[in-house]
Amino acid sequence: MLSVKKCFFCGGDIIPARGQAYIRNDGAVLNFCSSKCRKNALKLKRDPRKYKWTEKYQSQGKR
Ligand SMILES: [Zn+2]
């Protein structure tokens, strides 16, 4: 069975052939669903909970 990985940034499912992995200096593997998420997390260091297009934002619940 294939295990579906979740995107480190947006929390969405990663399509196996399209995902991008990044290995951090401390050895942790970060998986991203797209270069967009990769860029936001690594270069821009954005908080996914502040962006409406991420699942992490949507899973916060309503306030
Ligand atoms: Zn993503």
N, CA, C, O and the ligand as a Tripos MOL2 file, in Angstrom:
@<TRIPOS>MOLECULE
protein
  253   251    64     0     0
PROTEIN
NO_CHARGES

@<TRIPOS>ATOM
      1 N           0.8320   -1.2150    0.0000 N.3       1 MET1
      2 CA          0.0000    0.0000    0.0000 C.3       1 MET1
      3 C           0.8600    1.2560    0.0000 C.2       1 MET1
      4 O           1.8780    1.3330    0.6880 O.2       1 MET1
      5 N           0.4450    2.1990   -0.7570 N.am      2 LEU2
      6 CA          1.1490    3.4790   -0.7690 C.3       2 LEU2
      7 C           0.6670    4.3260    0.3990 C.2       2 LEU2
      8 O          -0.5300    4.4500    0.6570 O.2       2 LEU2
      9 N           1.6180    4.8930    1.0810 N.am      3 SER3
     10 CA          1.2170    5.8320    2.1190 C.3       3 SER3
     11 C           1.2520    7.2310    1.5340 C.2       3 SER3
     12 O           2.2340    7.6530    0.9240 O.2       3 SER3
     13 N           0.1720    7.9200    1.7340 N.am      4 VAL4
     14 CA          0.0950    9.2780    1.2000 C.3       4 VAL4
     15 C           0.7650   10.2310    2.1710 C.2       4 VAL4
     16 O           0.4390   10.2800    3.3570 O.2       4 VAL4
     17 N           1.6920   10.9720    1.6410 N.am      5 LYS5
     18 CA          2.3820   11.9380    2.4860 C.3       5 LYS5
     19 C           1.6580   13.2720    2.4680 C.2       5 LYS5
     20 O           0.9720   13.6400    1.5140 O.2       5 LYS5
     21 N           1.8470   13.9570    3.5510 N.am      6 LYS6
     22 CA          1.2280   15.2770    3.6630 C.3       6 LYS6
     23 C           2.2860   16.3510    3.4530 C.2       6 LYS6
     24 O           3.4340   16.2210    3.8780 O.2       6 LYS6
     25 N           1.8660   17.3980    2.7930 N.am      7 CYS7
     26 CA          2.7690   18.5030    2.5420 C.3       7 CYS7
     27 C           3.1280   19.2120    3.8500 C.2       7 CYS7
     28 O           2.2510   19.5280    4.6540 O.2       7 CYS7
     29 N           4.4080   19.4550    4.0510 N.am      8 PHE8
     30 CA          4.8750   20.1100    5.2750 C.3       8 PHE8
     31 C           4.2770   21.5030    5.4190 C.2       8 PHE8
     32 O           4.0050   21.9530    6.5320 O.2       8 PHE8
     33 N           4.0760   22.1690    4.3230 N.am      9 PHE9
     34 CA          3.5800   23.5410    4.4040 C.3       9 PHE9
     35 C           2.0610   23.6200    4.4440 C.2       9 PHE9
     36 O           1.4850   24.1240    5.4080 O.2       9 PHE9
     37 N           1.4140   23.1200    3.3960 N.am     10 CYS10
     38 CA         -0.0220   23.3350    3.3220 C.3      10 CYS10
     39 C          -0.8270   22.2110    3.9640 C.2      10 CYS10
     40 O          -2.0080   22.3940    4.2610 O.2      10 CYS10
     41 N          -0.2060   21.0440    4.1840 N.am     11 GLY11
     42 CA         -0.9170   19.9480    4.8240 C.3      11 GLY11
     43 C          -1.7450   19.1140    3.8650 C.2      11 GLY11
     44 O          -2.4490   18.1970    4.2880 O.2      11 GLY11
     45 N          -1.6670   19.4230    2.5820 N.am     12 GLY12
     46 CA         -2.4310   18.6740    1.5930 C.3      12 GLY12
     47 C          -1.7480   17.3680    1.2190 C.2      12 GLY12
     48 O          -0.5670   17.1660    1.5020 O.2      12 GLY12
     49 N          -2.5010   16.4890    0.5820 N.am     13 ASP13
     50 CA         -1.9280   15.2230    0.1230 C.3      13 ASP13
     51 C          -0.9200   15.4710   -0.9920 C.2      13 ASP13
     52 O          -1.0810   16.3780   -1.8090 O.2      13 ASP13
     53 N           0.1200   14.6470   -1.0070 N.am     14 ILE14
     54 CA          1.1440   14.7820   -2.0360 C.3      14 ILE14
     55 C           0.9610   13.6970   -3.0760 C.2      14 ILE14
     56 O           0.9290   12.5110   -2.7500 O.2      14 ILE14
     57 N           0.8430   14.1030   -4.3220 N.am     15 ILE15
     58 CA          0.8120   13.1470   -5.4250 C.3      15 ILE15
     59 C           2.2340   12.6380   -5.6060 C.2      15 ILE15
     60 O           3.1440   13.4230   -5.8720 O.2      15 ILE15
     61 N           2.4390   11.3050   -5.4630 N.am     16 PRO16
     62 CA          3.8080   10.7590   -5.3990 C.3      16 PRO16
     63 C           4.7780   11.3040   -6.4440 C.2      16 PRO16
     64 O           5.8980   11.6760   -6.0920 O.2      16 PRO16
     65 N           4.3930   11.3610   -7.6910 N.am     17 ALA17
     66 CA          5.3330   11.7780   -8.7260 C.3      17 ALA17
     67 C           5.6040   13.2810   -8.7100 C.2      17 ALA17
     68 O           6.5690   13.7490   -9.3140 O.2      17 ALA17
     69 N           4.7640   14.0190   -8.0300 N.am     18 ARG18
     70 CA          4.8850   15.4740   -8.0820 C.3      18 ARG18
     71 C           5.4750   16.0840   -6.8170 C.2      18 ARG18
     72 O           5.7980   17.2710   -6.7880 O.2      18 ARG18
     73 N           5.6130   15.2860   -5.7890 N.am     19 GLY19
     74 CA          6.0980   15.8260   -4.5320 C.3      19 GLY19
     75 C           7.5770   16.1590   -4.5830 C.2      19 GLY19
     76 O           8.3220   15.6450   -5.4170 O.2      19 GLY19
     77 N           7.9760   17.0140   -3.6880 N.am     20 GLN20
     78 CA          9.3820   17.3700   -3.5850 C.3      20 GLN20
     79 C           9.8050   17.1770   -2.1440 C.2      20 GLN20
     80 O           9.1210   17.6070   -1.2160 O.2      20 GLN20
     81 N          10.9350   16.5280   -1.9710 N.am     21 ALA21
     82 CA         11.4380   16.3180   -0.6200 C.3      21 ALA21
     83 C          12.6340   17.2200   -0.3750 C.2      21 ALA21
     84 O          13.4140   17.5140   -1.2810 O.2      21 ALA21
     85 N          12.7570   17.6410    0.8490 N.am     22 TYR22
     86 CA         13.8900   18.4770    1.2270 C.3      22 TYR22
     87 C          14.4430   17.9410    2.5380 C.2      22 TYR22
     88 O          13.6980   17.7400    3.4960 O.2      22 TYR22
     89 N          15.7330   17.7130    2.5780 N.am     23 ILE23
     90 CA         16.3410   17.2090    3.8090 C.3      23 ILE23
     91 C          17.0350   18.3540    4.5220 C.2      23 ILE23
     92 O          17.9640   18.9720    4.0030 O.2      23 ILE23
     93 N          16.5650   18.6110    5.6990 N.am     24 ARG24
     94 CA         17.0860   19.7220    6.4820 C.3      24 ARG24
     95 C          18.4380   19.3680    7.0780 C.2      24 ARG24
     96 O          18.8180   18.1980    7.1170 O.2      24 ARG24
     97 N          19.1480   20.3570    7.5330 N.am     25 ASN25
     98 CA         20.4630   20.1380    8.1250 C.3      25 ASN25
     99 C          20.4320   19.1460    9.2830 C.2      25 ASN25
    100 O          21.3920   18.4020    9.4870 O.2      25 ASN25
    101 N          19.3500   19.1290   10.0340 N.am     26 ASP26
    102 CA         19.2600   18.2230   11.1820 C.3      26 ASP26
    103 C          18.7900   16.8280   10.7970 C.2      26 ASP26
    104 O          18.5910   15.9770   11.6640 O.2      26 ASP26
    105 N          18.6100   16.5870    9.4950 N.am     27 GLY27
    106 CA         18.2590   15.2450    9.0380 C.3      27 GLY27
    107 C          16.7770   15.0120    8.8600 C.2      27 GLY27
    108 O          16.3700   13.9620    8.3620 O.2      27 GLY27
    109 N          15.9710   15.9650    9.2540 N.am     28 ALA28
    110 CA         14.5290   15.8070    9.0940 C.3      28 ALA28
    111 C          14.1560   15.9490    7.6250 C.2      28 ALA28
    112 O          14.6720   16.8200    6.9250 O.2      28 ALA28
    113 N          13.2580   15.0870    7.1660 N.am     29 VAL29
    114 CA         12.8170   15.1570    5.7830 C.3      29 VAL29
    115 C          11.5060   15.9140    5.7090 C.2      29 VAL29
    116 O          10.5200   15.5550    6.3540 O.2      29 VAL29
    117 N          11.5170   16.9550    4.9170 N.am     30 LEU30
    118 CA         10.2980   17.7360    4.7300 C.3      30 LEU30
    119 C           9.7420   17.4430    3.3510 C.2      30 LEU30
    120 O          10.4660   17.5210    2.3590 O.2      30 LEU30
    121 N           8.4870   17.1120    3.2800 N.am     31 ASN31
    122 CA          7.8510   16.8200    2.0050 C.3      31 ASN31
    123 C           6.9450   17.9660    1.5940 C.2      31 ASN31
    124 O           6.1940   18.5130    2.4010 O.2      31 ASN31
    125 N           7.0350   18.3120    0.3210 N.am     32 PHE32
    126 CA          6.2000   19.3900   -0.1930 C.3      32 PHE32
    127 C           5.4270   18.9010   -1.4070 C.2      32 PHE32
    128 O           5.9200   18.0910   -2.1910 O.2      32 PHE32
    129 N           4.1980   19.4100   -1.5520 N.am     33 CYS33
    130 CA          3.3670   18.9760   -2.6740 C.3      33 CYS33
    131 C           3.7520   19.7190   -3.9470 C.2      33 CYS33
    132 O           3.4490   19.2560   -5.0460 O.2      33 CYS33
    133 N           4.4070   20.8520   -3.8160 N.am     34 SER34
    134 CA          4.7360   21.6360   -4.9900 C.3      34 SER34
    135 C           5.8790   22.5900   -4.6740 C.2      34 SER34
    136 O           6.2270   22.8040   -3.5130 O.2      34 SER34
    137 N           6.4530   23.1550   -5.7240 N.am     35 SER35
    138 CA          7.5260   24.1160   -5.5120 C.3      35 SER35
    139 C           6.9980   25.3770   -4.8330 C.2      35 SER35
    140 O           7.7410   26.1030   -4.1730 O.2      35 SER35
    141 N           5.7260   25.6160   -5.0060 N.am     36 LYS36
    142 CA          5.1000   26.7780   -4.3630 C.3      36 LYS36
    143 C           5.1920   26.6430   -2.8400 C.2      36 LYS36
    144 O           5.5870   27.5780   -2.1440 O.2      36 LYS36
    145 N           4.8250   25.4760   -2.3450 N.am     37 CYS37
    146 CA          4.8750   25.2470   -0.9030 C.3      37 CYS37
    147 C           6.3120   25.2400   -0.4100 C.2      37 CYS37
    148 O           6.6120   25.7740    0.6580 O.2      37 CYS37
    149 N           7.1970   24.6370   -1.1900 N.am     38 ARG38
    150 CA          8.6010   24.5780   -0.8240 C.3      38 ARG38
    151 C           9.1820   25.9820   -0.6730 C.2      38 ARG38
    152 O           9.9010   26.2810    0.2800 O.2      38 ARG38
    153 N           8.8570   26.8090   -1.6170 N.am     39 LYS39
    154 CA          9.3720   28.1700   -1.5980 C.3      39 LYS39
    155 C           8.8240   28.9420   -0.4000 C.2      39 LYS39
    156 O           9.5570   29.6650    0.2750 O.2      39 LYS39
    157 N           7.5430   28.7800   -0.1490 N.am     40 ASN40
    158 CA          6.9390   29.4950    0.9660 C.3      40 ASN40
    159 C           7.5330   29.0830    2.3010 C.2      40 ASN40
    160 O           7.7520   29.9150    3.1810 O.2      40 ASN40
    161 N           7.7920   27.7910    2.4420 N.am     41 ALA41
    162 CA          8.2970   27.2950    3.7230 C.3      41 ALA41
    163 C           9.7770   27.6000    3.9050 C.2      41 ALA41
    164 O          10.1930   28.0310    4.9800 O.2      41 ALA41
    165 N          10.5690   27.3810    2.8690 N.am     42 LEU42
    166 CA         12.0260   27.4570    3.0240 C.3      42 LEU42
    167 C          12.5760   28.8470    2.7650 C.2      42 LEU42
    168 O          13.4170   29.3390    3.5170 O.2      42 LEU42
    169 N          12.1090   29.4690    1.7180 N.am     43 LYS43
    170 CA         12.6790   30.7690    1.3600 C.3      43 LYS43
    171 C          11.9910   31.9090    2.0810 C.2      43 LYS43
    172 O          12.6310   32.8230    2.6000 O.2      43 LYS43
    173 N          10.6690   31.8320    2.0980 N.am     44 LEU44
    174 CA          9.9200   32.9580    2.6440 C.3      44 LEU44
    175 C           9.6080   32.7800    4.1250 C.2      44 LEU44
    176 O           9.2260   33.7250    4.8150 O.2      44 LEU44
    177 N           9.7810   31.5300    4.6020 N.am     45 LYS45
    178 CA          9.5270   31.2110    6.0120 C.3      45 LYS45
    179 C           8.1690   31.7180    6.4910 C.2      45 LYS45
    180 O           8.0390   32.3440    7.5430 O.2      45 LYS45
    181 N           7.1850   31.4210    5.6840 N.am     46 ARG46
    182 CA          5.8430   31.8590    6.0280 C.3      46 ARG46
    183 C           5.1670   30.8650    6.9570 C.2      46 ARG46
    184 O           5.5190   29.6860    6.9990 O.2      46 ARG46
    185 N           4.1970   31.3640    7.6930 N.am     47 ASP47
    186 CA          3.4000   30.5120    8.5650 C.3      47 ASP47
    187 C           2.1720   30.0510    7.7880 C.2      47 ASP47
    188 O           1.3380   30.8750    7.4120 O.2      47 ASP47
    189 N           2.0460   28.7390    7.5400 N.am     48 PRO48
    190 CA          0.9350   28.2530    6.7050 C.3      48 PRO48
    191 C          -0.4390   28.5730    7.2770 C.2      48 PRO48
    192 O          -1.4210   28.6330    6.5380 O.2      48 PRO48
    193 N          -0.5120   28.7750    8.5750 N.am     49 ARG49
    194 CA         -1.8140   29.0510    9.1760 C.3      49 ARG49
    195 C          -2.3410   30.4290    8.8070 C.2      49 ARG49
    196 O          -3.4920   30.7590    9.0920 O.2      49 ARG49
    197 N          -1.4880   31.2350    8.1690 N.am     50 LYS50
    198 CA         -1.9240   32.5810    7.7880 C.3      50 LYS50
    199 C          -2.3790   32.6560    6.3370 C.2      50 LYS50
    200 O          -2.7900   33.7140    5.8620 O.2      50 LYS50
    201 N          -2.3040   31.5200    5.6310 N.am     51 TYR51
    202 CA         -2.6370   31.5500    4.2100 C.3      51 TYR51
    203 C          -3.8330   30.6690    3.9090 C.2      51 TYR51
    204 O          -3.8600   29.4800    4.2260 O.2      51 TYR51
    205 N          -4.8090   31.2860    3.2920 N.am     52 LYS52
    206 CA         -6.0910   30.6190    3.0990 C.3      52 LYS52
    207 C          -6.0100   29.4050    2.1970 C.2      52 LYS52
    208 O          -6.8610   28.5210    2.2910 O.2      52 LYS52
    209 N          -5.0090   29.3330    1.3200 N.am     53 TRP53
    210 CA         -4.9550   28.2210    0.3820 C.3      53 TRP53
    211 C          -4.3640   26.9680    1.0020 C.2      53 TRP53
    212 O          -4.2910   25.9380    0.3310 O.2      53 TRP53
    213 N          -3.9460   27.0160    2.2410 N.am     54 THR54
    214 CA         -3.4000   25.8200    2.8660 C.3      54 THR54
    215 C          -4.4780   25.0850    3.6630 C.2      54 THR54
    216 O          -5.4450   25.6900    4.1250 O.2      54 THR54
    217 N          -4.2950   23.7720    3.8160 N.am     55 GLU55
    218 CA         -5.2350   23.0200    4.6330 C.3      55 GLU55
    219 C          -5.0200   23.3150    6.1040 C.2      55 GLU55
    220 O          -5.9340   23.1670    6.9160 O.2      55 GLU55
    221 N          -3.8230   23.7290    6.4400 N.am     56 LYS56
    222 CA         -3.5580   24.0490    7.8380 C.3      56 LYS56
    223 C          -4.3670   25.2620    8.2820 C.2      56 LYS56
    224 O          -4.8140   25.3440    9.4260 O.2      56 LYS56
    225 N          -4.5430   26.1920    7.3670 N.am     57 TYR57
    226 CA         -5.3640   27.3500    7.6790 C.3      57 TYR57
    227 C          -6.7920   26.9080    7.9180 C.2      57 TYR57
    228 O          -7.4360   27.3150    8.8850 O.2      57 TYR57
    229 N          -7.2770   26.0630    7.0140 N.am     58 GLN58
    230 CA         -8.6710   25.6460    7.0790 C.3      58 GLN58
    231 C          -8.9530   24.7320    8.2680 C.2      58 GLN58
    232 O         -10.0830   24.6760    8.7530 O.2      58 GLN58
    233 N          -7.9340   24.0180    8.7390 N.am     59 SER59
    234 CA         -8.1590   23.0850    9.8410 C.3      59 SER59
    235 C          -8.0910   23.7680   11.1940 C.2      59 SER59
    236 O          -8.2630   23.1210   12.2270 O.2      59 SER59
    237 N          -7.8450   25.0560   11.1980 N.am     60 GLN60
    238 CA         -7.8140   25.7660   12.4770 C.3      60 GLN60
    239 C          -9.1790   25.8880   13.1170 C.2      60 GLN60
    240 O          -9.2950   26.0800   14.3270 O.2      60 GLN60
    241 N         -10.2130   25.7760   12.2990 N.am     61 GLY61
    242 CA        -11.5570   25.9600   12.8050 C.3      61 GLY61
    243 C         -11.9400   27.4260   12.7830 C.2      61 GLY61
    244 O         -11.1130   28.3040   12.5370 O.2      61 GLY61
    245 N         -13.1880   27.6620   13.0400 N.am     62 LYS62
    246 CA        -13.6630   29.0430   12.9840 C.3      62 LYS62
    247 C         -13.5020   29.7300   14.3250 C.2      62 LYS62
    248 O         -13.6730   29.1330   15.3890 O.2      62 LYS62
    249 N         -13.1740   30.9800   14.2350 N.am     63 ARG63
    250 CA        -13.0250   31.7300   15.4800 C.3      63 ARG63
    251 C         -14.0640   32.8320   15.5550 C.2      63 ARG63
    252 O         -14.1030   33.5780   16.5330 O.2      63 ARG63
    253 ZN          1.6200   21.9760   -0.1960 Zn       64 ZN64
@<TRIPOS>BOND
     1     1     2 1
     2     2     3 1
     3     3     4 2
     4     3     5 am
     5     5     6 1
     6     6     7 1
     7     7     8 2
     8     7     9 am
     9     9    10 1
    10    10    11 1
    11    11    12 2
    12    11    13 am
    13    13    14 1
    14    14    15 1
    15    15    16 2
    16    15    17 am
    17    17    18 1
    18    18    19 1
    19    19    20 2
    20    19    21 am
    21    21    22 1
    22    22    23 1
    23    23    24 2
    24    23    25 am
    25    25    26 1
    26    26    27 1
    27    27    28 2
    28    27    29 am
    29    29    30 1
    30    30    31 1
    31    31    32 2
    32    31    33 am
    33    33    34 1
    34    34    35 1
    35    35    36 2
    36    35    37 am
    37    37    38 1
    38    38    39 1
    39    39    40 2
    40    39    41 am
    41    41    42 1
    42    42    43 1
    43    43    44 2
    44    43    45 am
    45    45    46 1
    46    46    47 1
    47    47    48 2
    48    47    49 am
    49    49    50 1
    50    50    51 1
    51    51    52 2
    52    51    53 am
    53    53    54 1
    54    54    55 1
    55    55    56 2
    56    55    57 am
    57    57    58 1
    58    58    59 1
    59    59    60 2
    60    59    61 am
    61    61    62 1
    62    62    63 1
    63    63    64 2
    64    63    65 am
    65    65    66 1
    66    66    67 1
    67    67    68 2
    68    67    69 am
    69    69    70 1
    70    70    71 1
    71    71    72 2
    72    71    73 am
    73    73    74 1
    74    74    75 1
    75    75    76 2
    76    75    77 am
    77    77    78 1
    78    78    79 1
    79    79    80 2
    80    79    81 am
    81    81    82 1
    82    82    83 1
    83    83    84 2
    84    83    85 am
    85    85    86 1
    86    86    87 1
    87    87    88 2
    88    87    89 am
    89    89    90 1
    90    90    91 1
    91    91    92 2
    92    91    93 am
    93    93    94 1
    94    94    95 1
    95    95    96 2
    96    95    97 am
    97    97    98 1
    98    98    99 1
    99    99   100 2
   100    99   101 am
   101   101   102 1
   102   102   103 1
   103   103   104 2
   104   103   105 am
   105   105   106 1
   106   106   107 1
   107   107   108 2
   108   107   109 am
   109   109   110 1
   110   110   111 1
   111   111   112 2
   112   111   113 am
   113   113   114 1
   114   114   115 1
   115   115   116 2
   116   115   117 am
   117   117   118 1
   118   118   119 1
   119   119   120 2
   120   119   121 am
   121   121   122 1
   122   122   123 1
   123   123   124 2
   124   123   125 am
   125   125   126 1
   126   126   127 1
   127   127   128 2
   128   127   129 am
   129   129   130 1
   130   130   131 1
   131   131   132 2
   132   131   133 am
   133   133   134 1
   134   134   135 1
   135   135   136 2
   136   135   137 am
   137   137   138 1
   138   138   139 1
   139   139   140 2
   140   139   141 am
   141   141   142 1
   142   142   143 1
   143   143   144 2
   144   143   145 am
   145   145   146 1
   146   146   147 1
   147   147   148 2
   148   147   149 am
   149   149   150 1
   150   150   151 1
   151   151   152 2
   152   151   153 am
   153   153   154 1
   154   154   155 1
   155   155   156 2
   156   155   157 am
   157   157   158 1
   158   158   159 1
   159   159   160 2
   160   159   161 am
   161   161   162 1
   162   162   163 1
   163   163   164 2
   164   163   165 am
   165   165   166 1
   166   166   167 1
   167   167   168 2
   168   167   169 am
   169   169   170 1
   170   170   171 1
   171   171   172 2
   172   171   173 am
   173   173   174 1
   174   174   175 1
   175   175   176 2
   176   175   177 am
   177   177   178 1
   178   178   179 1
   179   179   180 2
   180   179   181 am
   181   181   182 1
   182   182   183 1
   183   183   184 2
   184   183   185 am
   185   185   186 1
   186   186   187 1
   187   187   188 2
   188   187   189 am
   189   189   190 1
   190   190   191 1
   191   191   192 2
   192   191   193 am
   193   193   194 1
   194   194   195 1
   195   195   196 2
   196   195   197 am
   197   197   198 1
   198   198   199 1
   199   199   200 2
   200   199   201 am
   201   201   202 1
   202   202   203 1
   203   203   204 2
   204   203   205 am
   205   205   206 1
   206   206   207 1
   207   207   208 2
   208   207   209 am
   209   209   210 1
   210   210   211 1
   211   211   212 2
   212   211   213 am
   213   213   214 1
   214   214   215 1
   215   215   216 2
   216   215   217 am
   217   217   218 1
   218   218   219 1
   219   219   220 2
   220   219   221 am
   221   221   222 1
   222   222   223 1
   223   223   224 2
   224   223   225 am
   225   225   226 1
   226   226   227 1
   227   227   228 2
   228   227   229 am
   229   229   230 1
   230   230   231 1
   231   231   232 2
   232   231   233 am
   233   233   234 1
   234   234   235 1
   235   235   236 2
   236   235   237 am
   237   237   238 1
   238   238   239 1
   239   239   240 2
   240   239   241 am
   241   241   242 1
   242   242   243 1
   243   243   244 2
   244   243   245 am
   245   245   246 1
   246   246   247 1
   247   247   248 2
   248   247   249 am
   249   249   250 1
   250   250   251 1
   251   251   252 2
@<TRIPOS>SUBSTRUCTURE
     1 MET1         2 RESIDUE 1 A MET
     2 LEU2         6 RESIDUE 1 A LEU
     3 SER3        10 RESIDUE 1 A SER
     4 VAL4        14 RESIDUE 1 A VAL
     5 LYS5        18 RESIDUE 1 A LYS
     6 LYS6        22 RESIDUE 1 A LYS
     7 CYS7        26 RESIDUE 1 A CYS
     8 PHE8        30 RESIDUE 1 A PHE
     9 PHE9        34 RESIDUE 1 A PHE
    10 CYS10       38 RESIDUE 1 A CYS
    11 GLY11       42 RESIDUE 1 A GLY
    12 GLY12       46 RESIDUE 1 A GLY
    13 ASP13       50 RESIDUE 1 A ASP
    14 ILE14       54 RESIDUE 1 A ILE
    15 ILE15       58 RESIDUE 1 A ILE
    16 PRO16       62 RESIDUE 1 A PRO
    17 ALA17       66 RESIDUE 1 A ALA
    18 ARG18       70 RESIDUE 1 A ARG
    19 GLY19       74 RESIDUE 1 A GLY
    20 GLN20       78 RESIDUE 1 A GLN
    21 ALA21       82 RESIDUE 1 A ALA
    22 TYR22       86 RESIDUE 1 A TYR
    23 ILE23       90 RESIDUE 1 A ILE
    24 ARG24       94 RESIDUE 1 A ARG
    25 ASN25       98 RESIDUE 1 A ASN
    26 ASP26      102 RESIDUE 1 A ASP
    27 GLY27      106 RESIDUE 1 A GLY
    28 ALA28      110 RESIDUE 1 A ALA
    29 VAL29      114 RESIDUE 1 A VAL
    30 LEU30      118 RESIDUE 1 A LEU
    31 ASN31      122 RESIDUE 1 A ASN
    32 PHE32      126 RESIDUE 1 A PHE
    33 CYS33      130 RESIDUE 1 A CYS
    34 SER34      134 RESIDUE 1 A SER
    35 SER35      138 RESIDUE 1 A SER
    36 LYS36      142 RESIDUE 1 A LYS
    37 CYS37      146 RESIDUE 1 A CYS
    38 ARG38      150 RESIDUE 1 A ARG
    39 LYS39      154 RESIDUE 1 A LYS
    40 ASN40      158 RESIDUE 1 A ASN
    41 ALA41      162 RESIDUE 1 A ALA
    42 LEU42      166 RESIDUE 1 A LEU
    43 LYS43      170 RESIDUE 1 A LYS
    44 LEU44      174 RESIDUE 1 A LEU
    45 LYS45      178 RESIDUE 1 A LYS
    46 ARG46      182 RESIDUE 1 A ARG
    47 ASP47      186 RESIDUE 1 A ASP
    48 PRO48      190 RESIDUE 1 A PRO
    49 ARG49      194 RESIDUE 1 A ARG
    50 LYS50      198 RESIDUE 1 A LYS
    51 TYR51      202 RESIDUE 1 A TYR
    52 LYS52      206 RESIDUE 1 A LYS
    53 TRP53      210 RESIDUE 1 A TRP
    54 THR54      214 RESIDUE 1 A THR
    55 GLU55      218 RESIDUE 1 A GLU
    56 LYS56      222 RESIDUE 1 A LYS
    57 TYR57      226 RESIDUE 1 A TYR
    58 GLN58      230 RESIDUE 1 A GLN
    59 SER59      234 RESIDUE 1 A SER
    60 GLN60      238 RESIDUE 1 A GLN
    61 GLY61      242 RESIDUE 1 A GLY
    62 LYS62      246 RESIDUE 1 A LYS
    63 ARG63      250 RESIDUE 1 A ARG
    64 ZN64       253 GROUP 0 **** ****
